[in-house]
Amino acid sequence: MKELYIFDFDGTLIDSYRDSIKYFNITLKQFDLPTFDMELEGLDYQVFREFLHKQVEGFEDEFMDAFSINYKDSPQHNTFLYEGVLEVLKRLQKEGITLAICSNRDEDNLKQMVDEFFVGVEFAYVSGEIKGLPNKPDPYRLNRIIRDAGIAKDKVLYFGDKTADIDAAKASGIDMVLVSYGQGNSLAYNDSYPLKIIDTVYEILDFLSY
């Protein structure tokens, strides 16, 4: 049985891409850059990431600092947990599973959102972006969580929605499950590394017997 479940955040536990793109667009306007105006329903999030990279190439740090200020200080009216997330996490907690989050979201903002949305859920580790430390797909922060937990890698299960999550799990040498309800794309869904692709949060409970 797995003892440590590590979750990606955006696109795995929480649906936030509409608000993320909203505040990216606000920040793009501040820099007098074109905004992203494609239809968001059914959007391949990688398309947006490639658009953004093209616009801010060469001053990514300055842009992301401005975005973080805009995002943290503004209401997220279109951000919500995926159906069943709290119920599933509390069941895992009850079963004695250690819970953790590993996200590329700014760590201060990540912890603020965890406190706001995950009342009653105890995450042993919440790891977000910190300047100077590598982000996924580098496995550094995944490995640090596992090391600090003192749990063998064959007892760890990681859940994510993108190719960066697959690549991070692969580089760390841990099992992972891909979720199809998040921000993934065909490249991720055709990767052979995940143990399984799941379509709902409730299917996470199937791995209690794994």
Summary of the structure (lengths in Angstrom):
residues: 210
radius of gyration: 16.8
end to end distance: 5.5
largest distance: 52.8
contacts: 636
relative contact order: 0.18
helix: 46%
strand: 17%
